[in-house]
């Protein structure tokens, strides 16, 4: 699996033959006639649709008094809660020894808080903060265990608290900074309030209008114009919607509705369909196109491109094979190898899997040709090396191989016994997988 091979290679690129590989007009026509299925166009419809969503309401007027009421009712949105910064020393465990050590440290630090960082580095059993002198950074309520939080938020800045017992052990805590809660004033938050207010108003308008929209597209199903005019909506046109078509708004449910008898044959609107959160869509078929085959003129250029590439690949293959044959005869002038590189299945060195597979299966030394995508490679396989395998890794590979091999071996053995003794397995639970 980890074999490495040292190789040199020369590349024959199909692009070098494109200019001389154009097909004749007859070849292009023959290809078209021989592959009608390749040019089939499935039945499809051209449609128009409208959507109603909160985004449809773009001209909402702003009422300052209502905005102020909204601000007061949603003051929590504009409030930054208090956060505090603290350092701690953790003495893990629930023993008398741990408690006594924590008490001694607390007594020392309450007298000399300036030593907190140094003592945290040498005594704290919290590996995450000890290196930072016990610093935990800023945090808010609800981020620490209850006992720890209570001690931090009930004491003043500069206070050493503890020992505080938690599920983790004993903590000596140093409250190092406080950021009090703050509330944005109405003017400070006005732009944000206006956006939230408009979004909220749009959502309410949508909720109020959704039923009317649904009723109108159903009751006036011969056209989308009534809802377009009432709600000032824009139409979107999409051509070539097949039965398998889908996008963000034209869901399978919408496609199914478009191909229903009433919509397709009677030219009616679809019902209002929910195609997303708070988004309704109604559509109608503008034109129906039955299954067809693209005209020769429409696909002629594409066919020519395909055949040109195919011809170029064939020419590149022939050149690669001829050059390999020359090498085998001792003629080296036609091939210019690059520098030697090391290649393995795990590290292909830019070569495609097909080329790597060919050179890994080749004899050593030897020369082979292989196709890589649209190009061909002439490879000089120079040497091979098997890296040392880790014993544990080798044992793992052996185990994997045995697990793959043994079931098939067991099945073969049991099959021979069944045939010999005409045995049957009455309980299927005992069948081998």
C-alpha positions in Angstrom: 0.0 0.0 0.0 2.9 2.4 0.8 5.2 1.4 -2.0 7.1 4.3 -3.5 8.4 4.4 -7.1 10.9 6.7 -8.7 9.8 7.6 -12.2 10.4 10.1 -15.0 7.7 10.9 -17.4 7.0 12.7 -20.7 3.5 14.1 -21.4 1.7 14.0 -24.8 -1.0 16.7 -24.6 -4.1 16.3 -26.8 -4.5 20.1 -27.0 -1.4 20.1 -29.3 -3.5 18.2 -31.9 -6.7 20.3 -31.8 -5.9 22.4 -34.8 -5.5 19.3 -37.0 -8.4 17.3 -35.6 -11.6 19.0 -36.9 -14.2 16.5 -38.2 -15.7 16.7 -41.6 -19.3 18.0 -42.0 -20.3 14.4 -42.8 -18.8 13.1 -39.6 -20.6 15.8 -37.6 -23.9 14.9 -39.3 -23.4 11.2 -38.9 -22.7 11.6 -35.2 -26.0 13.6 -34.8 -28.0 11.0 -36.7 -26.4 8.1 -34.7 -27.1 9.6 -31.2 -30.6 11.0 -31.2 -31.1 10.4 -27.5 -28.2 12.7 -26.7 -30.1 15.6 -28.2 -33.5 15.0 -26.7 -35.1 17.9 -24.9 -37.6 16.7 -22.3 -41.1 18.3 -22.2 -40.9 21.6 -20.4 -42.9 24.8 -19.6 -42.2 28.5 -19.6 -43.7 30.0 -16.5 -44.2 33.2 -14.6 -44.6 33.5 -10.9 -45.0 36.0 -8.0 -44.1 35.7 -4.4 -45.5 37.3 -1.3 -43.3 37.6 1.8 -42.3 40.2 4.3 -39.7 41.4 1.8 -42.6 42.4 -0.5 -43.4 45.4 1.8 -40.8 47.9 0.9 -42.6 51.2 1.6 -43.4 50.9 5.3 -43.7 54.4 6.8 -41.9 55.0 10.2 -44.0 56.2 13.1 -41.7 57.7 15.7 -44.1 57.2 18.6 -44.6 53.5 17.7 -40.9 53.1 17.4 -40.4 54.5 20.9 -43.1 52.1 22.1 -41.3 49.2 20.3 -38.0 50.3 22.0 -39.6 50.3 25.4 -41.2 46.9 24.9 -38.0 45.4 23.6 -35.5 47.1 25.9 -33.6 43.8 26.4 -32.6 43.9 22.8 -30.7 47.1 23.4 -29.1 46.1 26.7 -25.6 44.9 27.2 -25.5 42.8 30.4 -22.9 43.2 33.1 -19.7 41.2 32.6 -16.9 40.6 35.0 -13.3 39.5 34.8 -11.8 37.2 37.3 -8.8 35.0 38.0 -8.8 31.9 40.0 -6.6 29.2 41.6 -8.1 25.7 41.6 -7.1 23.2 44.2 -8.8 20.0 42.9 -10.3 17.4 45.1 -12.6 17.1 48.1 -10.0 16.2 50.8 -9.1 18.0 54.0 -5.6 18.5 52.5 -7.0 20.2 49.5 -9.2 22.4 51.6 -6.4 23.4 53.9 -4.1 24.2 51.0 -6.8 26.4 49.5 -7.4 28.2 52.9 -3.7 28.9 53.3 -3.5 30.3 49.8 -6.6 32.4 50.3 -5.3 33.9 53.5 -2.0 34.8 51.8 -3.7 36.4 48.8 -6.2 38.4 50.7 -3.2 40.1 52.3 -1.2 40.4 49.1 -3.4 40.2 46.0 -0.5 41.3 43.9 1.0 37.8 44.2 -2.1 36.2 42.7 -0.8 35.6 39.1 2.5 34.2 40.4 0.9 31.8 42.9 -1.7 30.7 40.3 1.0 29.7 37.9 2.7 27.5 40.5 -0.4 26.2 42.4 -3.5 26.1 40.2 -4.6 22.8 38.9 -6.7 24.3 36.1 -4.4 23.8 33.1 -6.4 26.1 30.9 -5.8 29.2 33.1 -2.8 28.5 35.2 -0.4 29.6 32.5 -2.2 32.9 32.3 -1.9 33.5 36.0 -5.4 32.2 36.6 -7.0 34.8 34.3 -10.4 33.7 32.9 -11.2 36.8 31.0 -14.6 38.5 31.0 -17.7 36.5 31.3 -21.4 37.0 32.1 -24.0 35.4 34.2 -24.8 31.8 33.3 -21.3 31.0 32.0 -19.8 29.6 35.2 -21.1 27.1 37.8 -23.5 28.6 40.3 -21.2 28.8 43.3 -18.4 30.4 41.3 -20.7 32.9 39.6 -22.3 34.0 42.9 -18.8 34.7 44.4 -17.7 36.7 41.5 -20.9 38.8 41.0 -21.5 39.5 44.7 -18.0 41.0 45.4 -16.3 44.3 44.4 -13.5 44.7 42.0 -10.1 44.0 43.6 -11.6 41.5 46.1 -10.0 38.0 46.8 -12.8 35.5 47.6 -12.6 32.0 48.9 -12.1 29.2 49.1 -15.3 28.6 47.2 -16.3 24.9 46.9 -17.6 23.6 43.6 -17.8 20.2 41.9 -14.2 20.8 40.6 -12.6 21.5 44.0 -11.7 24.6 45.9 -11.3 28.0 44.2 -9.6 31.1 45.3 -11.1 33.9 43.2 -9.8 37.4 42.4 -12.3 39.8 40.9 -10.1 41.9 38.6 -12.5 44.1 36.5 -16.2 44.9 36.1 -18.0 46.1 33.0 -21.4 47.3 34.2 -24.5 46.7 32.1 -25.4 49.4 29.7 -28.5 50.4 27.7 -28.4 52.1 24.3 -30.5 55.2 24.3 -33.3 55.5 21.8 -31.2 57.8 19.6 -28.2 55.6 19.8 -30.2 52.6 18.7 -32.5 54.4 16.3 -31.2 52.8 13.1 -31.4 49.4 14.6 -34.8 50.1 16.0 -36.0 51.3 12.6 -34.9 48.1 10.9 -36.4 45.9 13.6 -39.6 48.0 13.6 -39.9 47.7 9.8 -39.2 44.0 9.8 -41.8 43.5 12.5 -44.4 45.6 10.6 -43.7 43.7 7.4 -44.2 40.4 9.2 -47.5 41.6 10.5 -48.6 42.8 7.1 -47.7 39.5 5.5 -49.6 37.6 8.2 -52.7 39.8 7.5 -52.4 39.5 3.7 -51.5 35.9 3.3 -55.0 34.6 3.3 -56.2 37.3 0.9 -53.3 36.5 -1.5 -54.2 32.8 -1.4 -57.9 33.4 -2.0 -57.2 35.8 -4.9 -54.9 33.5 -6.9 -57.5 30.7 -6.5 -60.7 32.6 -7.1 -59.2 34.7 -10.0 -57.2 31.8 -11.4 -57.2 33.0 -15.0 -54.4 35.6 -14.3 -51.9 36.7 -11.7 -52.6 40.4 -12.6 -55.1 41.0 -9.7 -52.6 40.0 -7.0 -49.8 41.8 -8.9 -51.8 45.0 -8.8 -53.2 44.7 -5.3 -49.8 43.9 -3.6 -47.6 45.7 -6.1 -45.6 42.5 -6.9 -43.1 41.9 -9.6 -43.3 38.8 -11.8 -40.5 36.5 -12.6 -40.2 34.5 -15.8 -38.5 31.1 -16.0 -38.1 29.2 -19.3 -37.6 25.5 -19.7 -39.0 24.1 -16.4 -38.9 20.3 -16.7 -40.5 17.9 -14.4 -37.2 17.5 -12.7 -36.4 21.2 -12.4 -35.8 22.7 -9.0 -34.3 25.8 -7.4 -34.7 27.7 -4.2 -38.3 28.8 -4.9 -39.4 26.3 -7.6 -39.7 23.4 -5.3 -40.9 19.9 -6.3 -44.3 20.8 -4.9 -44.4 23.8 -7.3 -43.3 21.7 -10.3 -46.0 19.1 -9.5 -48.6 21.9 -9.5 -47.3 23.3 -12.8 -47.9 20.0 -14.5 -51.3 19.4 -13.0 -54.2 19.3 -15.5 -55.9 22.6 -14.4 -52.6 24.6 -14.6 -51.2 22.9 -17.7 -54.3 22.5 -19.8 -56.7 25.0 -18.5 -54.1 27.7 -18.0 -55.0 28.4 -14.4 -52.9 29.7 -11.6 -51.4 27.3 -9.2 -52.7 27.6 -5.6 -50.6 29.7 -3.3 -47.8 27.4 -2.2 -45.5 27.8 0.8 -42.0 27.6 -0.6 -40.1 28.9 2.5 -40.5 30.5 5.8 -43.2 33.2 5.4 -43.0 33.0 1.6 -45.9 32.2 -0.6 -45.6 31.6 -4.4 -48.2 31.4 -7.1 -47.4 30.5 -10.7 -48.9 29.9 -14.1 -47.8 28.3 -17.3 -47.1 30.7 -20.2 -46.1 28.1 -22.8 -45.8 24.3 -23.0 -43.1 22.5 -25.1 -43.5 18.8 -25.7 -40.5 16.5 -25.8 -38.4 17.2 -28.9 -35.0 16.7 -30.4 -32.7 19.7 -30.9 -32.2 20.6 -34.5 -28.9 19.8 -36.1 -28.1 23.4 -36.7 -28.6 24.1 -33.0 -26.1 21.5 -31.9 -23.7 21.4 -34.8 -21.1 23.5 -33.2 -21.2 21.5 -30.0 -20.8 18.2 -31.9 -17.9 19.6 -33.8 -16.2 20.5 -30.5 -16.8 17.1 -29.1 -15.5 15.3 -32.1 -12.5 17.6 -32.4 -11.5 16.7 -28.8 -12.0 13.0 -29.4 -9.9 13.1 -32.5 -7.1 15.0 -30.7 -7.1 12.4 -27.9 -6.8 9.6 -30.4 -3.9 11.3 -32.1 -2.2 11.9 -28.8 -2.7 8.2 -27.9 -1.1 7.1 -31.2 1.9 9.4 -30.7 2.4 8.2 -27.2 2.2 4.5 -28.3 4.7 5.2 -31.2 7.1 6.9 -28.9 6.9 4.1 -26.4 7.6 1.6 -29.2 10.6 3.7 -30.2 11.9 3.5 -26.6 11.5 -0.2 -26.5 13.6 -0.4 -29.7 16.3 1.8 -28.2 15.4 5.0 -29.9 15.3 7.8 -27.4 15.4 10.9 -29.5 11.6 11.3 -29.7 11.1 11.3 -25.9 12.3 14.0 -23.5 11.7 12.9 -19.9 11.5 15.3 -17.0 13.3 15.0 -13.8 12.9 11.9 -11.6 10.2 12.1 -9.0 8.9 9.9 -6.2 5.3 8.7 -6.6 3.0 6.6 -4.4 -0.7 6.0 -4.2 -0.8 8.2 -1.1 1.4 10.9 -2.7 0.7 10.9 -6.5 2.8 14.0 -7.2 0.2 15.6 -9.4 -0.4 12.5 -11.5 -4.0 11.2 -12.1 -5.1 8.0 -10.4 -5.1 6.1 -13.7 -1.5 7.0 -14.4 -0.4 6.2 -10.9 -2.2 2.8 -11.1 -0.4 2.0 -14.3 3.0 2.8 -13.1 2.5 1.1 -9.8 1.5 -2.1 -11.6 4.4 -2.0 -14.1 7.5 -4.1 -13.7 10.6 -2.4 -12.3 12.4 -1.2 -14.4 10.1 -0.7 -17.4 8.5 1.9 -19.5 4.7 2.2 -19.9 2.1 4.6 -21.4 -1.1 5.6 -19.6 -3.9 8.0 -20.2 -4.5 10.8 -17.7 -7.8 12.6 -18.5 -7.3 14.0 -22.0 -3.5 13.5 -22.1 -1.1 10.6 -22.3 2.0 9.9 -20.3 5.1 7.9 -21.2 6.5 6.8 -17.8 10.0 5.4 -17.1 9.6 3.3 -14.0 13.1 3.4 -12.6 13.0 1.9 -9.1 10.8 0.8 -6.2 11.0 1.1 -2.5 8.9 -0.3 0.4 9.2 2.0 3.4 9.5 0.4 6.8 6.1 -0.5 8.2 5.2 0.2 11.8 4.5 -3.2 13.5 1.3 -2.0 15.0 0.1 -0.6 11.7 1.1 -3.9 10.0 -0.9 -5.8 12.6 -3.9 -3.6 11.9 -3.7 -4.2 8.2 -3.4 -7.9 8.7 -6.5 -7.8 10.9 -8.4 -5.9 8.3 -7.4 -8.3 5.5 -8.4 -11.3 7.7 -11.8 -9.8 8.4 -12.3 -9.4 4.7 -11.0 -12.9 3.8 -12.4 -15.1 6.5 -16.2 -14.5 5.8 -15.7 -15.5 2.2 -13.6 -18.5 3.1 -16.2 -19.6 5.7 -19.0 -19.2 3.3 -17.2 -21.3 0.7 -16.5 -24.0 3.3 -20.1 -24.1 4.6 -21.4 -24.2 1.0 -19.3 -27.3 0.4 -20.6 -28.9 3.6 -24.2 -28.1 2.6 -23.7 -29.6 -0.8 -22.1 -32.7 0.6 -24.6 -33.4 3.3 -27.7 -31.7 1.9 -27.8 -29.5 5.0 -30.2 -26.6 5.5 -30.1 -23.6 7.9 -33.5 -23.6 9.6 -32.9 -20.4 11.6 -31.9 -17.5 9.3 -30.3 -15.7 12.3 -27.4 -18.2 12.0 -26.6 -17.4 8.4 -23.3 -15.8 7.7 -23.4 -12.2 6.5 
